């Protein structure tokens, strides 16, 4: 049996399914109840398959946003939000301010920052501006300068679109083979199922990259460089990133490849490059006493 279906509806269908798996745990980042809204706005989610034919670089900001929400939904199915209103407001206020100093101050759906419950020392950034920090990482931070550095690093992954780069080109090729050159055509049920699996695989590619295997060394170094620019422009002490990497370096020697040590290059390598950049560009600054006091009021 053949059915007439627009390619973008296949993507919308998958995204609805992904979001439905999250349930009530997604409320902190406002993912709960999105499935109906996604379907209602299916025509606005992904306008056509043409952008994907050219690869991730041609995805619109809107398309990136909905892909990011599906990735965020997957993450929140494994990591539960840390329901603490004070910390949530604090991290979001700081994160929103830092994003303004990035090369991409606005995304289609805005930036969202969420503290999640985990003893892992880690942080994740999904496409479109969904950023997660584990409570295990938060507890290792000593001041607001370091917190700003961590948030800026994750913001950098968003601005550089590292998450979208994780989608395997073979998946796109497979999709295009099915789609052909038409935006609308007759598809069999098996073809629709195949397309849905392709995009489910694309979301899994991103989740696997940011949660399991980690980005490449080059991507992490680039994110560190962009993070230094963000915090320096925002008036923070760039040494905050250096200080936190020193902490990570000490932690990594005791954790047997867990958390940041599993998904990031050795902290010692990053620390060396960051210190070189700070010295070369004279990114000096002072740790602000008011900010330090504010962080202490939100410590764990």
TORKE-144615 format. One line per field, with one value per atom (N, C-alpha, C): z, y, x. Coordinates in pm, whole numbers. Example, Ala and Ser with C-alpha at 12.3 -4.5 7.8 and 13.67 -1.06 7.14 Angstrom:
BEGIN
up 780 | 780 | 780 | 708 | 714 | 787
north -569 | -450 | -330 | -225 | -106 | 3
east 1319 | 1230 | 1320 | 1285 | 1367 | 1290
END
This chain:
BEGIN
up 0 | 0 | 0 | -84 | -92 | -18 | 38 | 101 | 60 | 38 | -3 | 123 | 137 | 260 | 230 | 291 | 274 | 362 | 311 | 383 | 519 | 528 | 655 | 763 | 721 | 820 | 883 | 807 | 864 | 979 | 959 | 1063 | 1182 | 1153 | 1260 | 1340 | 1269 | 1335 | 1430 | 1384 | 1470 | 1593 | 1572 | 1684 | 1788 | 1744 | 1838 | 1922 | 1856 | 1928 | 2029 | 1990 | 2080 | 2202 | 2182 | 2294 | 2387 | 2330 | 2413 | 2512 | 2483 | 2570 | 2699 | 2706 | 2821 | 2941 | 2917 | 3026 | 3116 | 3242 | 3335 | 3372 | 3356 | 3397 | 3314 | 3202 | 3113 | 3150 | 3250 | 3279 | 3314 | 3376 | 3420 | 3303 | 3190 | 3074 | 2974 | 3019 | 2943 | 2816 | 2825 | 2711 | 2721 | 2843 | 2862 | 2785 | 2723 | 2649 | 2513 | 2471 | 2343 | 2224 | 2242 | 2128 | 2046 | 2115 | 2043 | 1969 | 2033 | 1971 | 1848 | 1857 | 1743 | 1624 | 1650 | 1540 | 1482 | 1567 | 1519 | 1428 | 1456 | 1379 | 1286 | 1241 | 1161 | 1036 | 976 | 854 | 883 | 1007 | 1043 | 1097 | 1127 | 1186 | 1086 | 976 | 872 | 739 | 671 | 555 | 437 | 420 | 310 | 335 | 251 | 262 | 189 | 122 | 41 | 125 | 243 | 328 | 367 | 402 | 443 | 329 | 205 | 90 | 83 | 138 | 135 | 262 | 357 | 482 | 595 | 714 | 833 | 822 | 741 | 734 | 674 | 602 | 539 | 622 | 737 | 824 | 873 | 877 | 928 | 1080 | 1140 | 1286 | 1349 | 1281 | 1332 | 1331 | 1224 | 1214 | 1321 | 1338 | 1440 | 1578 | 1604 | 1733 | 1764 | 1668 | 1694 | 1705 | 1628 | 1644 | 1785 | 1828 | 1962 | 2071 | 2052 | 2153 | 2161 | 2047 | 2049 | 2121 | 2098 | 2167 | 2317 | 2354 | 2495 | 2561 | 2486 | 2539 | 2568 | 2479 | 2500 | 2625 | 2639 | 2755 | 2885 | 2884 | 3005 | 3035 | 2941 | 2971 | 3051 | 3048 | 3123 | 3246 | 3239 | 3351 | 3399 | 3527 | 3582 | 3622 | 3600 | 3639 | 3789 | 3829 | 3970 | 4003 | 4071 | 4096 | 4213 | 4181 | 4279 | 4211 | 4244 | 4174 | 4181 | 4296 | 4311 | 4217 | 4215 | 4128 | 3981 | 3951 | 3812 | 3763 | 3845 | 3808 | 3794 | 3887 | 3888 | 3762 | 3731 | 3613 | 3485 | 3477 | 3357 | 3339 | 3448 | 3440 | 3391 | 3448 | 3408 | 3264 | 3230 | 3096 | 2989 | 3015 | 2917 | 2895 | 3003 | 2990 | 2907 | 2933 | 2859 | 2711 | 2682 | 2542 | 2462 | 2527 | 2459 | 2408 | 2468 | 2429 | 2334 | 2290 | 2196 | 2053 | 1959 | 1818 | 1769 | 1856 | 1823 | 1944 | 1969 | 2091 | 2096 | 1982 | 1979 | 1894 | 1941 | 1861 | 1840 | 1756 | 1723 | 1848 | 1938 | 2059 | 2184 | 2169 | 2284 | 2352 | 2442 | 2519 | 2644 | 2680 | 2799 | 2877 | 3005 | 3090 | 3201 | 3218 | 3314 | 3396 | 3527 | 3617 | 3626 | 3605 | 3610 | 3719 | 3776 | 3887 | 3838 | 3871 | 3838 | 3911 | 3957 | 4022 | 3922 | 3794 | 3690 | 3690 | 3659 | 3642 | 3492 | 3447 | 3303 | 3269 | 3142 | 3089 | 2943 | 2893 | 2756 | 2691 | 2559 | 2484 | 2362 | 2356 | 2242 | 2140 | 2013 | 1910 | 1945 | 1904 | 1925 | 2056 | 2150 | 2274 | 2401 | 2403 | 2523 | 2595 | 2712 | 2783 | 2921 | 2951 | 3076 | 3155 | 3286 | 3375 | 3486 | 3513 | 3619 | 3756 | 3855 | 3992 | 4035 | 3981 | 4012 | 3967 | 3849 | 3801 | 3883 | 3908 | 3982 | 4117 | 4181 | 4313 | 4307 | 4188 | 4172 | 4143 | 4118 | 4083 | 4211 | 4210 | 4329 | 4329 | 4211 | 4205 | 4075 | 4063 | 3946 | 3820 | 3834 | 3718 | 3651 | 3733 | 3679 | 3619 | 3686 | 3634 | 3499 | 3489 | 3363 | 3253 | 3288 | 3190 | 3139 | 3230 | 3192 | 3100 | 3139 | 3057 | 2921 | 2920 | 2794 | 2701 | 2758 | 2677 | 2609 | 2683 | 2625 | 2524 | 2552 | 2457 | 2326 | 2339 | 2221 | 2133 | 2195 | 2115 | 2033 | 2089 | 2017 | 1903 | 1931 | 1828 | 1713 | 1743 | 1639 | 1575 | 1622 | 1567 | 1568 | 1675 | 1686 | 1694 | 1759 | 1772 | 1637 | 1550 | 1418 | 1335 | 1357 | 1281 | 1316 | 1424 | 1467 | 1382 | 1308 | 1225 | 1114 | 1106 | 1006 | 865 | 776 | 638 | 571 | 614 | 554 | 579 | 693 | 721 | 624 | 598 | 504 | 365 | 326 | 195 | 182 | 288 | 288 | 273 | 343 | 335 | 195 | 135 | 4 | -104 | -84 | -179 | -181 | -63 | -53 | -106 | -70 | -105 | -254 | -314 | -454 | -467 | -573 | -598 | -567 | -534 | -509 | -360 | -330 | -191 | -145 | -239 | -206 | -306 | -259 | -350 | -279 | -349 | -291 | -218 | -90 | -13 | 36 | 39 | 99 | 250 | 322 | 468 | 508 | 436 | 471 | 450 | 346 | 320 | 430 | 473 | 582 | 708 | 736 | 853 | 843 | 722 | 701 | 724 | 673 | 692 | 840 | 910 | 1053 | 1128 | 1091 | 1154 | 1124 | 1002 | 965 | 1058 | 1082 | 1166 | 1314 | 1353 | 1489 | 1507 | 1405 | 1409 | 1416 | 1347 | 1350 | 1490 | 1559 | 1696 | 1785 | 1764 | 1843 | 1817 | 1692 | 1660 | 1749 | 1762 | 1840 | 1988 | 2040 | 2181 | 2212 | 2125 | 2145 | 2146 | 2058 | 2049 | 2175 | 2223 | 2334 | 2471 | 2481 | 2611 | 2626 | 2518 | 2529 | 2480 | 2352 | 2294 | 2304 | 2302 | 2311 | 2176 | 2172 | 2050 | 2024 | 1905 | 1870 | 1950 | 1957 | 2026 | 1965 | 1834 | 1767 | 1805 | 1809 | 1846 | 1989 | 2079 | 2219 | 2233 | 2162 | 2168 | 2111 | 2002 | 1944 | 2040 | 2111 | 2209 | 2325 | 2365 | 2471 | 2426 | 2301 | 2250 | 2244 | 2198 | 2191 | 2332 | 2425 | 2564 | 2624 | 2596 | 2646 | 2593 | 2466 | 2408 | 2474 | 2499 | 2559 | 2699 | 2784 | 2922 | 2931 | 2842 | 2843 | 2801 | 2698 | 2654 | 2763 | 2838 | 2943 | 3070 | 3073 | 3188 | 3297 | 3264 | 3362 | 3348 | 3452 | 3452 | 3367 | 3257 | 3167 | 3237 | 3345 | 3421 | 3486 | 3487 | 3542 | 3470 | 3337 | 3260 | 3295 | 3309 | 3347 | 3485 | 3578 | 3714 | 3714 | 3638 | 3637 | 3570 | 3463 | 3398 | 3492 | 3579 | 3679 | 3775 | 3812 | 3899 | 3828 | 3700 | 3622 | 3609 | 3593 | 3579 | 3705 | 3821 | 3948 | 3963 | 3921 | 3932 | 3839 | 3717 | 3615 | 3656 | 3740 | 3784 | 3885 | 3931 | 4033 | 3987 | 3865 | 3828 | 3723 | 3673 | 3578 | 3456 | 3389 | 3260 | 3268 | 3373 | 3388 | 3361 | 3329 | 3312 | 3206 | 3243 | 3150 | 3092 | 3173 | 3128 | 3016 | 3013 | 2911 | 2781 | 2792 | 2674 | 2628 | 2693 | 2657 | 2648 | 2575 | 2571 | 2712 | 2736 | 2868 | 2913 | 3037 | 3088 | 3084 | 3099 | 3098 | 2963 | 2854 | 2720 | 2700 | 2743 | 2730 | 2814 | 2934 | 3025 | 2963 | 2902 | 2840 | 2728 | 2643 | 2531 | 2580 | 2681 | 2735 | 2796 | 2874 | 2936 | 2830 | 2722 | 2613 | 2549 | 2527 | 2465 | 2555 | 2684 | 2780 | 2780 | 2779 | 2781 | 2649 | 2537 | 2406 | 2382 | 2420 | 2393 | 2516 | 2620 | 2741 | 2794 | 2808 | 2857 | 3010 | 3063 | 3208 | 3266 | 3393 | 3460 | 3608 | 3681 | 3824 | 3862 | 3963 | 4016 | 4101 | 4062 | 4127 | 4260 | 4366 | 4501 | 4510 | 4444 | 4446 | 4380 | 4268 | 4198 | 4282 | 4350 | 4435 | 4548 | 4606 | 4714 | 4662 | 4541 | 4482 | 4457 | 4413 | 4390 | 4521 | 4625 | 4754 | 4805 | 4770 | 4811 | 4736 | 4625 | 4545 | 4539 | 4633 | 4633 | 4680 | 4652 | 4691 | 4799
north -120 | 0 | 124 | 222 | 348 | 456 | 551 | 665 | 791 | 897 | 1024 | 1101 | 1133 | 1197 | 1291 | 1407 | 1504 | 1461 | 1473 | 1431 | 1499 | 1625 | 1696 | 1638 | 1575 | 1515 | 1391 | 1325 | 1210 | 1256 | 1368 | 1423 | 1466 | 1533 | 1578 | 1459 | 1352 | 1231 | 1174 | 1169 | 1116 | 1203 | 1336 | 1426 | 1415 | 1400 | 1381 | 1257 | 1148 | 1024 | 1038 | 1105 | 1123 | 1202 | 1305 | 1391 | 1322 | 1233 | 1163 | 1067 | 1025 | 929 | 991 | 1124 | 1190 | 1192 | 1223 | 1228 | 1348 | 1333 | 1447 | 1498 | 1419 | 1463 | 1577 | 1608 | 1713 | 1850 | 1861 | 1988 | 2100 | 2069 | 2175 | 2254 | 2189 | 2260 | 2283 | 2261 | 2291 | 2209 | 2078 | 1989 | 1916 | 1905 | 1834 | 1896 | 1811 | 1860 | 1916 | 1902 | 1962 | 1883 | 1753 | 1669 | 1725 | 1764 | 1819 | 1946 | 2032 | 2159 | 2135 | 2034 | 2003 | 1962 | 1876 | 1827 | 1940 | 2028 | 2140 | 2231 | 2241 | 2329 | 2250 | 2134 | 2046 | 2114 | 2203 | 2270 | 2368 | 2413 | 2510 | 2441 | 2312 | 2242 | 2226 | 2161 | 2145 | 2164 | 2272 | 2315 | 2222 | 2161 | 2066 | 1985 | 1884 | 1802 | 1861 | 1973 | 2033 | 2070 | 2127 | 2168 | 2048 | 1938 | 1819 | 1758 | 1779 | 1725 | 1784 | 1905 | 1972 | 1945 | 1876 | 1848 | 1938 | 1918 | 1990 | 2140 | 2188 | 2332 | 2408 | 2339 | 2407 | 2397 | 2335 | 2330 | 2471 | 2505 | 2636 | 2636 | 2754 | 2764 | 2694 | 2702 | 2639 | 2487 | 2433 | 2289 | 2241 | 2316 | 2284 | 2282 | 2377 | 2388 | 2263 | 2216 | 2100 | 1972 | 1963 | 1849 | 1853 | 1972 | 1987 | 1949 | 1981 | 1943 | 1792 | 1726 | 1580 | 1522 | 1581 | 1536 | 1561 | 1679 | 1712 | 1614 | 1574 | 1478 | 1344 | 1303 | 1178 | 1187 | 1300 | 1319 | 1315 | 1382 | 1388 | 1256 | 1162 | 1030 | 947 | 990 | 921 | 998 | 1130 | 1215 | 1298 | 1290 | 1363 | 1505 | 1602 | 1741 | 1753 | 1840 | 1872 | 1986 | 1954 | 2054 | 2145 | 2248 | 2350 | 2484 | 2555 | 2679 | 2783 | 2795 | 2897 | 2869 | 2745 | 2710 | 2722 | 2682 | 2689 | 2834 | 2925 | 3067 | 3123 | 3085 | 3136 | 3095 | 2966 | 2915 | 2974 | 2985 | 3041 | 3189 | 3264 | 3407 | 3428 | 3352 | 3363 | 3315 | 3203 | 3148 | 3240 | 3299 | 3390 | 3511 | 3562 | 3677 | 3643 | 3528 | 3487 | 3465 | 3409 | 3384 | 3513 | 3624 | 3753 | 3796 | 3743 | 3780 | 3678 | 3580 | 3479 | 3528 | 3453 | 3488 | 3454 | 3389 | 3354 | 3383 | 3510 | 3548 | 3501 | 3468 | 3422 | 3297 | 3204 | 3087 | 3092 | 3004 | 3009 | 3002 | 2911 | 2894 | 2946 | 3014 | 3067 | 2961 | 3007 | 2915 | 2867 | 2742 | 2681 | 2608 | 2634 | 2574 | 2493 | 2369 | 2279 | 2204 | 2206 | 2126 | 1988 | 1882 | 1746 | 1665 | 1569 | 1490 | 1378 | 1388 | 1283 | 1310 | 1203 | 1218 | 1235 | 1212 | 1234 | 1381 | 1405 | 1542 | 1569 | 1627 | 1641 | 1752 | 1787 | 1886 | 1853 | 1883 | 1853 | 1974 | 1985 | 2091 | 2030 | 2038 | 1988 | 2100 | 2067 | 2169 | 2266 | 2388 | 2487 | 2562 | 2517 | 2592 | 2524 | 2391 | 2318 | 2268 | 2324 | 2297 | 2236 | 2129 | 2055 | 2048 | 2066 | 2054 | 1956 | 1860 | 1764 | 1825 | 1775 | 1822 | 1783 | 1671 | 1631 | 1733 | 1792 | 1897 | 2024 | 2061 | 2185 | 2186 | 2071 | 2062 | 2078 | 2063 | 2079 | 2224 | 2308 | 2448 | 2530 | 2619 | 2697 | 2839 | 2894 | 3033 | 3058 | 3178 | 3210 | 3222 | 3257 | 3266 | 3129 | 3026 | 2890 | 2843 | 2875 | 2839 | 2906 | 3032 | 3106 | 3039 | 2991 | 2924 | 2795 | 2718 | 2592 | 2621 | 2716 | 2751 | 2804 | 2887 | 2945 | 2836 | 2735 | 2623 | 2549 | 2525 | 2456 | 2546 | 2675 | 2769 | 2765 | 2754 | 2749 | 2629 | 2514 | 2397 | 2426 | 2504 | 2541 | 2636 | 2740 | 2840 | 2778 | 2680 | 2614 | 2496 | 2468 | 2362 | 2225 | 2197 | 2069 | 1951 | 1971 | 1862 | 1815 | 1909 | 1873 | 1800 | 1832 | 1766 | 1618 | 1577 | 1437 | 1346 | 1402 | 1320 | 1256 | 1126 | 1053 | 1085 | 1116 | 1149 | 1032 | 910 | 792 | 792 | 849 | 855 | 950 | 1064 | 1160 | 1100 | 1029 | 965 | 865 | 789 | 690 | 758 | 868 | 941 | 995 | 1050 | 1111 | 1006 | 886 | 778 | 744 | 747 | 717 | 832 | 954 | 1072 | 1102 | 1084 | 1121 | 1272 | 1325 | 1469 | 1542 | 1469 | 1533 | 1561 | 1673 | 1706 | 1626 | 1593 | 1516 | 1401 | 1281 | 1168 | 1059 | 947 | 834 | 746 | 719 | 634 | 510 | 400 | 281 | 291 | 206 | 207 | 173 | 83 | 45 | 162 | 244 | 360 | 465 | 485 | 580 | 532 | 402 | 345 | 361 | 342 | 354 | 498 | 595 | 735 | 774 | 725 | 754 | 700 | 579 | 520 | 599 | 655 | 736 | 856 | 922 | 1042 | 1008 | 894 | 848 | 821 | 762 | 737 | 865 | 970 | 1099 | 1157 | 1148 | 1196 | 1114 | 983 | 896 | 926 | 963 | 1002 | 1117 | 1216 | 1336 | 1301 | 1226 | 1188 | 1107 | 1013 | 931 | 1016 | 1116 | 1201 | 1286 | 1348 | 1442 | 1374 | 1254 | 1187 | 1072 | 998 | 876 | 893 | 921 | 923 | 1057 | 1166 | 1299 | 1354 | 1484 | 1550 | 1522 | 1560 | 1543 | 1641 | 1614 | 1705 | 1845 | 1851 | 1981 | 2059 | 1990 | 2058 | 2109 | 2029 | 2071 | 2190 | 2187 | 2299 | 2426 | 2410 | 2526 | 2582 | 2491 | 2536 | 2608 | 2561 | 2630 | 2771 | 2782 | 2912 | 3009 | 2959 | 3044 | 3079 | 2985 | 3011 | 3124 | 3124 | 3231 | 3367 | 3370 | 3497 | 3543 | 3449 | 3483 | 3541 | 3470 | 3517 | 3646 | 3662 | 3786 | 3904 | 3886 | 3993 | 4027 | 3925 | 3945 | 4005 | 4024 | 4086 | 3989 | 3860 | 3760 | 3731 | 3674 | 3638 | 3513 | 3526 | 3412 | 3298 | 3329 | 3226 | 3128 | 3164 | 3074 | 2940 | 2944 | 2820 | 2741 | 2810 | 2746 | 2681 | 2752 | 2700 | 2573 | 2577 | 2461 | 2341 | 2366 | 2257 | 2196 | 2278 | 2227 | 2133 | 2170 | 2084 | 1954 | 1963 | 1843 | 1753 | 1814 | 1737 | 1655 | 1716 | 1645 | 1534 | 1565 | 1467 | 1348 | 1377 | 1272 | 1164 | 1199 | 1101 | 1002 | 1029 | 943 | 875 | 907 | 864 | 755 | 703 | 592 | 621 | 731 | 762 | 786 | 851 | 879 | 1026 | 1056 | 1194 | 1270 | 1388 | 1474 | 1398 | 1316 | 1243 | 1145 | 1101 | 1006 | 1076 | 1194 | 1262 | 1381 | 1407 | 1521 | 1477 | 1551 | 1523 | 1537 | 1485 | 1500 | 1646 | 1669 | 1806 | 1873 | 1793 | 1849 | 1913 | 1850 | 1905 | 2034 | 2031 | 2150 | 2265 | 2231 | 2332 | 2401 | 2323 | 2379 | 2476 | 2436 | 2521 | 2647 | 2633 | 2748 | 2848 | 2800 | 2890 | 2963 | 2892 | 2954 | 3066 | 3041 | 3141 | 3262 | 3239 | 3349 | 3438 | 3374 | 3450 | 3524 | 3457 | 3517 | 3640 | 3632 | 3742 | 3831 | 3806 | 3887 | 3900 | 3786 | 3783 | 3785 | 3890 | 3901 | 3954 | 3929 | 3976 | 3946 | 3993 | 3971 | 3898 | 3814 | 3746 | 3845 | 3869 | 3969 | 3917 | 3995 | 3953 | 3938 | 4027 | 4020 | 3892 | 3857 | 3735 | 3612 | 3617 | 3504 | 3484 | 3594 | 3588 | 3534 | 3576 | 3529 | 3378 | 3330 | 3186 | 3109 | 3161 | 3094 | 3081 | 3178 | 3173 | 3064 | 3014 | 2910 | 2783 | 2768 | 2649 | 2527 | 2409 | 2284 | 2212
east 84 | 0 | 87 | 51 | 125 | 49 | 120 | 54 | 125 | 48 | 105 | 144 | 271 | 316 | 430 | 428 | 537 | 653 | 774 | 894 | 904 | 868 | 883 | 793 | 681 | 592 | 655 | 742 | 814 | 901 | 970 | 1056 | 972 | 860 | 771 | 721 | 686 | 636 | 739 | 866 | 972 | 992 | 994 | 1018 | 909 | 785 | 674 | 698 | 738 | 764 | 876 | 981 | 1096 | 1057 | 977 | 939 | 841 | 760 | 662 | 729 | 852 | 920 | 968 | 972 | 1032 | 939 | 812 | 717 | 736 | 697 | 695 | 832 | 936 | 1069 | 1121 | 1055 | 1105 | 1054 | 970 | 905 | 1000 | 1113 | 1205 | 1261 | 1278 | 1328 | 1215 | 1093 | 973 | 962 | 992 | 972 | 839 | 788 | 663 | 549 | 465 | 350 | 383 | 508 | 547 | 495 | 473 | 439 | 323 | 215 | 101 | 136 | 214 | 253 | 339 | 428 | 512 | 427 | 328 | 245 | 160 | 110 | 30 | 112 | 243 | 329 | 421 | 372 | 457 | 511 | 432 | 478 | 590 | 601 | 705 | 830 | 819 | 933 | 1047 | 1017 | 1118 | 1049 | 1078 | 1000 | 1017 | 1131 | 1150 | 1275 | 1296 | 1416 | 1534 | 1515 | 1623 | 1744 | 1720 | 1833 | 1917 | 1851 | 1924 | 2003 | 1958 | 2032 | 2172 | 2190 | 2319 | 2400 | 2338 | 2408 | 2361 | 2421 | 2376 | 2393 | 2489 | 2515 | 2399 | 2311 | 2198 | 2071 | 2078 | 1961 | 1929 | 1803 | 1765 | 1777 | 1775 | 1781 | 1661 | 1546 | 1425 | 1438 | 1493 | 1514 | 1612 | 1719 | 1818 | 1755 | 1667 | 1600 | 1519 | 1439 | 1355 | 1436 | 1544 | 1635 | 1695 | 1736 | 1792 | 1695 | 1568 | 1467 | 1453 | 1461 | 1453 | 1575 | 1692 | 1814 | 1800 | 1749 | 1729 | 1633 | 1530 | 1434 | 1501 | 1589 | 1663 | 1751 | 1819 | 1907 | 1826 | 1711 | 1628 | 1557 | 1562 | 1508 | 1609 | 1735 | 1841 | 1888 | 1880 | 1923 | 1805 | 1775 | 1662 | 1702 | 1614 | 1645 | 1664 | 1753 | 1771 | 1676 | 1568 | 1465 | 1503 | 1574 | 1611 | 1594 | 1487 | 1452 | 1563 | 1628 | 1733 | 1850 | 1897 | 2008 | 1969 | 1846 | 1798 | 1797 | 1747 | 1743 | 1884 | 1969 | 2107 | 2182 | 2178 | 2248 | 2191 | 2059 | 1997 | 2028 | 2026 | 2057 | 2200 | 2293 | 2433 | 2452 | 2389 | 2403 | 2347 | 2230 | 2169 | 2258 | 2317 | 2405 | 2528 | 2588 | 2708 | 2678 | 2561 | 2525 | 2522 | 2489 | 2483 | 2620 | 2725 | 2861 | 2923 | 2844 | 2894 | 2874 | 2925 | 2906 | 2766 | 2690 | 2552 | 2464 | 2438 | 2365 | 2221 | 2163 | 2025 | 2012 | 1932 | 1896 | 1745 | 1693 | 1550 | 1462 | 1494 | 1413 | 1479 | 1593 | 1664 | 1750 | 1833 | 1919 | 1844 | 1868 | 1806 | 1915 | 1922 | 2025 | 1958 | 2003 | 1940 | 2044 | 2026 | 2108 | 2044 | 2122 | 2069 | 2140 | 2065 | 2117 | 2209 | 2335 | 2431 | 2562 | 2625 | 2754 | 2867 | 2837 | 2937 | 2979 | 3104 | 3152 | 3145 | 3032 | 3012 | 2913 | 2910 | 2816 | 2791 | 2670 | 2634 | 2568 | 2584 | 2517 | 2450 | 2317 | 2242 | 2222 | 2205 | 2186 | 2073 | 2088 | 1983 | 1988 | 2074 | 2089 | 2043 | 2033 | 1993 | 2119 | 2144 | 2269 | 2242 | 2314 | 2295 | 2426 | 2415 | 2530 | 2493 | 2580 | 2551 | 2580 | 2509 | 2534 | 2675 | 2727 | 2863 | 2965 | 2943 | 3033 | 3017 | 2892 | 2864 | 2937 | 2941 | 3005 | 3157 | 3214 | 3359 | 3399 | 3301 | 3327 | 3346 | 3445 | 3479 | 3424 | 3397 | 3350 | 3275 | 3218 | 3137 | 3221 | 3349 | 3438 | 3449 | 3461 | 3472 | 3340 | 3230 | 3099 | 3075 | 3112 | 3097 | 3179 | 3297 | 3383 | 3320 | 3261 | 3195 | 3077 | 2993 | 2877 | 2920 | 3023 | 3071 | 3124 | 3188 | 3239 | 3123 | 3016 | 2900 | 2827 | 2818 | 2760 | 2839 | 2971 | 3058 | 3025 | 2994 | 2956 | 2831 | 2740 | 2617 | 2649 | 2727 | 2757 | 2836 | 2920 | 3001 | 2928 | 2806 | 2720 | 2788 | 2860 | 2929 | 2832 | 2718 | 2621 | 2569 | 2535 | 2483 | 2587 | 2713 | 2820 | 2832 | 2766 | 2774 | 2687 | 2591 | 2503 | 2585 | 2579 | 2657 | 2606 | 2698 | 2661 | 2590 | 2621 | 2557 | 2407 | 2364 | 2220 | 2152 | 2216 | 2159 | 2153 | 2258 | 2261 | 2148 | 2125 | 2017 | 1882 | 1864 | 1738 | 1716 | 1820 | 1806 | 1778 | 1830 | 1805 | 1657 | 1595 | 1452 | 1369 | 1411 | 1333 | 1338 | 1457 | 1472 | 1479 | 1427 | 1436 | 1307 | 1201 | 1072 | 1053 | 987 | 955 | 834 | 745 | 626 | 614 | 592 | 577 | 499 | 479 | 411 | 513 | 490 | 580 | 504 | 574 | 517 | 535 | 463 | 477 | 621 | 682 | 820 | 916 | 891 | 976 | 960 | 835 | 809 | 879 | 869 | 935 | 1086 | 1139 | 1283 | 1330 | 1252 | 1287 | 1285 | 1184 | 1174 | 1296 | 1339 | 1457 | 1583 | 1590 | 1707 | 1719 | 1607 | 1613 | 1625 | 1570 | 1593 | 1742 | 1803 | 1946 | 2026 | 1978 | 2047 | 2048 | 1934 | 1927 | 2019 | 2019 | 2107 | 2254 | 2287 | 2425 | 2470 | 2382 | 2416 | 2428 | 2330 | 2332 | 2458 | 2491 | 2610 | 2736 | 2740 | 2858 | 2876 | 2768 | 2784 | 2783 | 2723 | 2712 | 2810 | 2834 | 2914 | 3058 | 3073 | 3208 | 3279 | 3203 | 3263 | 3305 | 3328 | 3371 | 3519 | 3563 | 3704 | 3790 | 3918 | 4009 | 4000 | 3999 | 3995 | 3870 | 3755 | 3630 | 3635 | 3692 | 3702 | 3797 | 3906 | 4000 | 3937 | 3861 | 3792 | 3688 | 3618 | 3518 | 3585 | 3703 | 3777 | 3817 | 3864 | 3904 | 3788 | 3672 | 3552 | 3505 | 3517 | 3476 | 3560 | 3689 | 3776 | 3732 | 3695 | 3648 | 3519 | 3428 | 3299 | 3317 | 3391 | 3404 | 3485 | 3581 | 3660 | 3573 | 3491 | 3401 | 3300 | 3259 | 3158 | 3218 | 3349 | 3412 | 3455 | 3455 | 3497 | 3647 | 3702 | 3843 | 3862 | 3935 | 3956 | 4028 | 4097 | 4167 | 4069 | 3940 | 3840 | 3839 | 3859 | 3864 | 3989 | 4100 | 4226 | 4214 | 4153 | 4136 | 4050 | 3941 | 3852 | 3919 | 3995 | 4067 | 4171 | 4229 | 4323 | 4252 | 4129 | 4048 | 4016 | 3977 | 3946 | 4068 | 4182 | 4306 | 4332 | 4304 | 4322 | 4218 | 4094 | 3985 | 4008 | 4055 | 4071 | 4170 | 4264 | 4365 | 4307 | 4184 | 4124 | 3995 | 3946 | 3811 | 3803 | 3913 | 3910 | 3822 | 3850 | 3788 | 3638 | 3590 | 3448 | 3420 | 3293 | 3250 | 3328 | 3376 | 3451 | 3570 | 3633 | 3751 | 3717 | 3590 | 3546 | 3508 | 3448 | 3394 | 3476 | 3589 | 3673 | 3820 | 3902 | 4046 | 4104 | 4224 | 4286 | 4287 | 4248 | 4242 | 4379 | 4484 | 4620 | 4652 | 4606 | 4630 | 4551 | 4426 | 4341 | 4397 | 4442 | 4496 | 4618 | 4704 | 4824 | 4787 | 4693 | 4652 | 4580 | 4496 | 4423 | 4520 | 4615 | 4714 | 4797 | 4829 | 4905 | 4824 | 4694 | 4607 | 4589 | 4569 | 4553 | 4677 | 4792 | 4918 | 4941 | 4914 | 4939 | 4854 | 4726 | 4634 | 4610 | 4688 | 4681 | 4538 | 4474 | 4336 | 4336 | 4391 | 4399 | 4269 | 4249 | 4129 | 4137 | 4039 | 4035 | 3907 | 3919 | 3801 | 3724 | 3601 | 3517 | 3463 | 3482 | 3439 | 3288 | 3215 | 3068 | 3020 | 3082 | 3043 | 3077 | 3191 | 3230 | 3131 | 3086 | 2988 | 2856 | 2819 | 2694 | 2699 | 2814 | 2827 | 2817 | 2880 | 2875 | 2732 | 2649 | 2508 | 2432 | 2492 | 2428 | 2513 | 2604 | 2690 | 2611 | 2666 | 2599 | 2682
END
